[in-house]
Structures are given as structure tokens and as C-alpha cells.
Amino acid sequence: MQPSIACPICKNDRRLVTDFESGEIICSNCGIVISDKIQDITRPEWRAFSAEEEKDKRRTGLVTSLARYDMGLATVIGKTDRDANGRKIDAAMHTTMQRLRTWDFRTHIHSSANRNLVQAFNELHILKDKLALPYAVVQKAAYIYRKARHKGLSRGRTTSGLMAAAIYAACREMGTPRTLNDLTEVSNNNRKNIARIYRLLVFELSLKVPNIYPKRCIFKVAGKASVTENTKRQALIIMKEIGKKQISAGKDPMGLAAMTVYAACLKTGEIRTQSEIASASGITEVTIRNRYKELKSNLELNERQSHHVNYL
């Protein structure tokens, strides 16, 4: 039985909302994100409409996953040295089982295709931990990599570069705010290489990649900059006004989000410099200044003037 999770602010565990798409547990009362790394692996992939049917379909082992080279369908010989009754096996049987485990492992990854998938999905799980990706994005990235490899796009390209591009494409499709700079920092590939392979995946696989929603980027920038909830809400209000004025066309969503967070800090009087916001968003201070000048010319911001935060 899993321990109950309660909101650290409201002290209530009855108004929690679980979003399996983004991998977050959110309090519906105060809006705080309690956890952002959940994985929907507790439920089976089949449905049962009666107790007898559920008993017939019940089985042991992990659920099937595209992020495994064998999709979780291969048999595995356990490493325990005890039999089904719990008694310890003798030395001769132990040697036999060790030999069987070795041959079982060799038969699973005897082909170059399986060896490539093992290497690729090991890279996927490493990047998943570094980027805190939800379970749905990991499955989508594995699916894109399998399709790319089936079409022969892995020939002449590194496994790590193709996997990094697949992860970025999965983040774009699922609406998870991860940038090319984030992938460059955690992987052994430069930004230009990942961007080139990503464009190839979009063209060859006919991926329908939506535009990045700037509001999601606001939460990321505000979280890294450690701004208050009041400033975050003010940034969302400013972003809503920008959408009404239709002045966000052609703008980088991350730069637009950084500018709204900076403008919200000026309006609420919270001390955050342009360099701090730029470091949290991964863009330059010049971009924030240019976007803020455009915002001031289109919207009336009644910000509080402060010599240590306003450099314009």
C-alpha cells in the first residue's frame, strides 16, 4: 500500500490532481506542484470487467515498455541461488545456472540491432534522470528512435545524437518545456548537431510538432529563478495580455517567458536582475531588454521603479 501524499501548504490530501501527461501531482486548492517525477507504471495496460477476469489476466513481471530493447517481453533467469521452495541449491546446480544465465544474456543481444537498442536506451534513461522527464515523454522518445532506426536514419549518425534529437522531438510533441540548450548541457553533443538531426526527424518521419506554449516556459523560468507565487501569477496575467494584443508572433517562447517574469518582478517589486532571469531561462540579457522594450511600447505596465532592478 502506497503512503498517502498531503499538500505541504494546505495539509490536505483530498484535493490532489494527478496529471499523467506531465508527470505532476498538483494541489487543486493552492496550485503547488507536490511532485513532478511520477511514473504511471502502477496500472496494467489491460482492463478487467469482473473479478474472475482480473484474476485470469493477473501476472508477474514488469509492464511492457518501448524504452527497453526487448519491450520487456524477454524472459530473465533470476540471480538468486535458491529454488522455488526457498532452499539453497547445491554447488553443481549453481554452476549450471550461472552458465545458463550467461547464454541467456548472449542470446538476447546477439544481433547488432539489439546491441544498438541497449546502448540507445541506456542513454535515454541517463538523460531522463538528468532532465527529469515524465514517463510519457520517455515512451514517446523511444518510439521516435525506433521509427528513425527502422527507416535507416541511424546510419552515419551517433547513437547519442539521434537519441538526444528524439528526446527533443518527444518534448516538443508532448508540450514539455525542454530546450536544445538543456539537452546540450546534459549530453555529449553540441547544439548544432542535435538541431540538424531533429530537423531530419521532423522531415523524414512527418512529425506534427506544435509550437511551444509560452505559459509552460513561465513555470520553468519562475521555478529556476525562485520567484514568489504572486510574481508568477502576475507573469501569467502579462502573458495573457500579450496574447490578446497578438504581439508574440515570431518570438522565441523562452525569451518571451523570461521577459514576462522580469516584467512581473518589476511590477511586484521583487528584486531579480536581468542576469538572474537570463541565467534561469538560458537566454541572453539583450533578448530580455529587447523584448521588454517591445512590451512597453505595446502595453501599459505600471511597474514600480527601482534603481537596482530597472536598467532601462
C-alpha positions as CSV (number, residue, x, y, z in Angstrom):
1,M,0.0,0.0,0.0
2,Q,1.4,3.4,-1.0
3,P,1.7,6.1,1.6
4,S,-0.7,9.0,1.2
5,I,0.6,12.3,-0.1
6,A,-0.5,15.5,1.5
7,C,-0.1,19.1,0.4
8,P,2.7,20.7,2.5
9,I,0.9,24.1,2.5
10,C,-2.8,23.1,2.8
11,K,-2.1,19.9,4.8
12,N,-4.8,18.2,2.7
13,D,-4.6,15.0,0.7
14,R,-8.1,15.0,-0.7
15,R,-7.8,17.8,-3.3
16,L,-4.8,16.5,-5.2
17,V,-4.9,16.2,-9.0
18,T,-2.6,13.8,-10.9
19,D,-1.5,14.7,-14.4
20,F,-0.1,11.6,-16.0
21,E,0.8,13.5,-19.2
22,S,3.2,15.9,-17.5
23,G,4.0,13.6,-14.6
24,E,2.9,16.0,-11.9
25,I,0.8,15.8,-8.7
26,I,-0.8,19.2,-8.1
27,C,-2.9,20.6,-5.2
28,S,-6.1,21.9,-6.7
29,N,-6.6,24.3,-3.7
30,C,-3.3,26.3,-3.7
31,G,-1.8,25.2,-7.0
32,I,1.6,23.9,-5.7
33,V,3.3,21.1,-7.6
34,I,4.0,18.5,-5.0
35,S,5.8,16.0,-7.3
36,D,6.9,16.2,-10.9
37,K,8.6,12.9,-11.4
38,I,5.8,10.3,-11.1
39,Q,5.6,7.4,-13.5
40,D,2.3,5.7,-14.5
41,I,3.7,2.2,-14.1
42,T,1.3,1.1,-11.3
43,R,-1.6,0.3,-13.6
44,P,-1.7,-2.6,-16.1
45,E,-2.2,-2.0,-19.8
46,W,-5.3,-4.2,-19.9
47,R,-8.8,-3.8,-18.4
48,A,-10.9,-6.3,-16.4
49,F,-14.7,-6.0,-16.0
50,S,-15.1,-8.7,-13.4
51,A,-13.1,-10.2,-10.5
52,E,-12.7,-13.5,-12.4
53,E,-11.3,-11.8,-15.5
54,E,-8.9,-9.8,-13.4
55,K,-7.6,-12.9,-11.7
56,D,-7.1,-14.6,-15.1
57,K,-5.1,-11.7,-16.5
58,R,-3.0,-11.1,-13.5
59,R,0.6,-11.9,-13.9
60,T,4.0,-11.1,-12.6
61,G,6.9,-9.0,-14.1
62,L,7.2,-5.5,-15.4
63,V,4.8,-3.9,-17.8
64,T,5.7,-3.7,-21.5
65,S,7.8,-0.6,-22.4
66,L,9.1,0.8,-25.6
67,A,12.1,2.1,-23.7
68,R,13.5,-1.5,-23.3
69,Y,15.4,-3.2,-26.1
70,D,13.1,-6.3,-25.9
71,M,10.0,-4.2,-24.8
72,G,10.0,-6.1,-21.5
73,L,8.8,-9.4,-23.2
74,A,12.0,-11.5,-22.9
75,T,12.5,-14.0,-20.1
76,V,15.1,-13.3,-17.5
77,I,16.8,-16.0,-15.3
78,G,16.9,-14.7,-11.8
79,K,20.2,-14.3,-9.9
80,T,19.1,-15.9,-6.7
81,D,20.7,-19.2,-5.6
82,R,17.5,-20.7,-4.2
83,D,14.9,-23.0,-5.7
84,A,11.1,-22.5,-5.7
85,N,10.8,-23.8,-2.2
86,G,13.3,-21.4,-0.8
87,R,16.0,-24.0,-0.3
88,K,19.6,-23.2,-1.3
89,I,20.7,-25.1,-4.4
90,D,23.9,-27.2,-4.4
91,A,27.2,-26.1,-6.0
92,A,26.8,-28.2,-9.2
93,M,23.3,-26.7,-9.9
94,H,24.6,-23.2,-9.1
95,T,27.4,-23.6,-11.7
96,T,24.8,-24.8,-14.3
97,M,22.5,-21.9,-13.6
98,Q,25.4,-19.4,-14.0
99,R,26.2,-21.0,-17.4
100,L,22.5,-20.7,-18.4
101,R,22.4,-17.0,-17.4
102,T,25.4,-16.3,-19.5
103,W,23.9,-17.9,-22.6
104,D,20.5,-16.4,-21.9
105,F,22.1,-12.9,-21.9
106,R,24.1,-13.7,-25.1
107,T,21.1,-14.9,-27.0
108,H,19.1,-11.8,-26.1
109,I,21.6,-9.3,-27.5
110,H,23.3,-11.4,-30.1
111,S,22.4,-9.1,-33.0
112,S,23.8,-5.7,-33.7
113,A,20.3,-4.3,-33.7
114,N,19.7,-5.3,-30.1
115,R,23.1,-4.1,-29.1
116,N,22.3,-0.7,-30.6
117,L,19.0,-0.5,-28.8
118,V,20.6,-1.4,-25.5
119,Q,23.1,1.4,-25.9
120,A,20.4,3.9,-27.0
121,F,18.0,3.2,-24.2
122,N,20.8,3.3,-21.6
123,E,21.5,6.8,-22.9
124,L,17.7,7.5,-22.8
125,H,17.5,6.6,-19.1
126,I,20.5,8.6,-18.2
127,L,19.1,11.7,-19.9
128,K,15.7,11.0,-18.4
129,D,17.2,11.3,-14.9
130,K,19.2,14.4,-15.7
131,L,16.2,16.2,-17.4
132,A,13.5,14.9,-15.0
133,L,11.4,13.7,-17.9
134,P,8.0,12.2,-17.3
135,Y,7.2,8.6,-18.2
136,A,5.1,9.6,-21.3
137,V,7.9,11.6,-22.8
138,V,10.4,8.7,-22.3
139,Q,8.0,6.3,-24.1
140,K,7.5,8.8,-27.0
141,A,11.2,9.3,-27.4
142,A,11.8,5.5,-27.5
143,Y,9.0,5.3,-30.2
144,I,10.6,8.0,-32.3
145,Y,14.0,6.4,-32.1
146,R,12.6,3.0,-33.1
147,K,10.9,4.6,-36.1
148,A,14.1,6.5,-37.1
149,R,16.2,3.4,-36.9
150,H,13.6,1.4,-38.9
151,K,13.9,4.0,-41.7
152,G,17.7,3.8,-41.6
153,L,18.3,7.3,-40.2
154,S,20.8,6.0,-37.7
155,R,23.3,5.2,-40.4
156,G,26.2,7.6,-40.3
157,R,25.0,9.3,-37.1
158,T,25.9,8.7,-33.5
159,T,23.5,6.9,-31.2
160,S,23.7,9.6,-28.5
161,G,23.0,12.4,-31.1
162,L,20.0,10.6,-32.6
163,M,18.6,9.8,-29.1
164,A,19.0,13.4,-28.0
165,A,17.2,14.6,-31.1
166,A,14.4,12.1,-30.4
167,I,14.1,13.3,-26.8
168,Y,13.8,16.9,-28.0
169,A,11.1,15.9,-30.6
170,A,9.2,14.0,-27.9
171,C,9.3,17.0,-25.6
172,R,8.0,19.2,-28.3
173,E,5.2,16.9,-29.2
174,M,4.2,16.3,-25.5
175,G,4.5,20.0,-24.6
176,T,7.3,19.5,-22.1
177,P,9.4,22.7,-21.8
178,R,12.9,21.4,-22.6
179,T,15.2,23.4,-24.8
180,L,18.1,22.5,-27.1
181,N,20.4,24.2,-24.6
182,D,19.2,21.9,-21.8
183,L,20.0,18.8,-24.0
184,T,23.4,20.2,-24.9
185,E,24.3,20.6,-21.3
186,V,23.5,17.0,-20.2
187,S,24.5,15.1,-23.4
188,N,27.8,14.8,-25.3
189,N,26.5,16.6,-28.4
190,N,26.7,20.2,-29.5
191,R,23.6,22.2,-30.2
192,K,24.1,22.3,-33.9
193,N,24.3,18.5,-34.3
194,I,21.1,17.9,-32.2
195,A,19.2,20.6,-34.2
196,R,20.3,19.1,-37.5
197,I,19.2,15.6,-36.6
198,Y,16.0,17.0,-35.1
199,R,15.1,18.7,-38.4
200,L,15.8,15.4,-40.2
201,L,13.5,13.5,-37.9
202,V,10.7,16.0,-38.4
203,F,11.1,15.9,-42.2
204,E,11.6,12.1,-42.7
205,L,9.1,10.9,-40.0
206,S,6.5,13.6,-40.8
207,L,6.2,14.6,-37.2
208,K,3.5,17.1,-36.3
209,V,5.4,19.3,-33.8
210,P,3.2,22.0,-32.2
211,N,4.6,25.4,-31.2
212,I,5.9,25.7,-27.6
213,Y,3.3,27.2,-25.3
214,P,4.9,30.2,-23.6
215,K,2.9,29.7,-20.4
216,R,4.7,26.4,-19.7
217,C,8.0,28.2,-20.1
218,I,6.9,30.7,-17.5
219,F,6.7,28.0,-14.8
220,K,10.1,26.7,-15.7
221,V,11.8,30.1,-15.6
222,A,10.0,31.1,-12.5
223,G,10.9,27.9,-10.8
224,K,14.6,28.3,-11.6
225,A,14.6,31.9,-10.6
226,S,12.8,31.1,-7.3
227,V,10.3,33.9,-7.6
228,T,7.2,34.1,-5.5
229,E,3.7,32.8,-6.4
230,N,2.4,36.3,-6.7
231,T,5.0,37.2,-9.3
232,K,4.3,34.0,-11.2
233,R,0.6,34.8,-11.4
234,Q,1.4,38.4,-12.5
235,A,3.6,37.0,-15.3
236,L,0.7,34.8,-16.4
237,I,-1.6,37.9,-16.5
238,I,1.0,39.8,-18.6
239,M,1.3,36.8,-21.0
240,K,-2.5,36.8,-21.3
241,E,-2.4,40.4,-22.3
242,I,0.4,39.7,-24.8
243,G,-1.8,37.0,-26.4
244,K,-4.7,39.4,-26.7
245,K,-2.6,42.0,-28.4
246,Q,-1.1,39.3,-30.7
247,I,2.4,40.6,-30.4
248,S,4.0,37.2,-29.6
249,A,4.2,36.0,-33.2
250,G,7.7,35.1,-34.3
251,K,9.1,35.5,-30.8
252,D,11.1,32.8,-29.0
253,P,8.8,31.3,-26.3
254,M,11.6,31.0,-23.8
255,G,12.7,34.6,-24.3
256,L,9.1,35.8,-24.1
257,A,8.6,33.9,-20.9
258,A,11.8,35.3,-19.4
259,M,10.7,38.8,-20.3
260,T,7.2,38.4,-18.7
261,V,8.8,37.0,-15.5
262,Y,11.2,40.0,-15.4
263,A,8.3,42.4,-16.1
264,A,6.3,40.7,-13.3
265,C,9.2,41.2,-10.9
266,L,9.3,44.9,-11.7
267,K,5.6,45.2,-11.1
268,T,5.5,43.3,-7.8
269,G,8.7,44.9,-6.5
270,E,10.6,41.6,-6.3
271,I,14.3,42.0,-6.6
272,R,15.5,40.0,-9.6
273,T,18.2,41.3,-12.0
274,Q,18.2,40.6,-15.7
275,S,21.3,38.4,-15.4
276,E,19.5,36.2,-12.9
277,I,16.4,35.8,-15.2
278,A,18.7,35.2,-18.2
279,S,20.6,32.5,-16.3
280,A,17.4,30.8,-15.3
281,S,16.0,30.8,-18.8
282,G,19.2,30.1,-20.8
283,I,19.0,33.2,-23.0
284,T,20.9,36.5,-23.1
285,E,20.2,39.7,-21.2
286,V,20.0,41.6,-24.5
287,T,17.0,39.4,-25.5
288,I,15.2,40.3,-22.3
289,R,15.9,44.0,-22.8
290,N,14.7,44.0,-26.4
291,R,11.5,42.1,-25.6
292,Y,10.8,44.3,-22.6
293,K,11.2,47.5,-24.8
294,E,8.7,46.0,-27.3
295,L,6.3,45.1,-24.4
296,K,6.5,48.7,-23.0
297,S,5.7,50.1,-26.4
298,N,2.6,47.9,-26.8
299,L,1.3,47.6,-23.2
300,E,1.0,50.0,-20.3
301,L,2.9,48.5,-17.4
302,N,2.6,50.2,-14.1
303,E,5.8,48.8,-12.7
304,R,7.4,50.1,-9.6
305,Q,10.6,52.0,-10.4
306,S,13.6,50.7,-8.6
307,H,17.2,51.7,-9.4
308,H,18.6,48.2,-8.5
309,V,16.3,46.2,-10.8
310,N,15.3,48.6,-13.7
311,Y,18.1,49.0,-16.1
312,L,16.1,50.6,-18.9
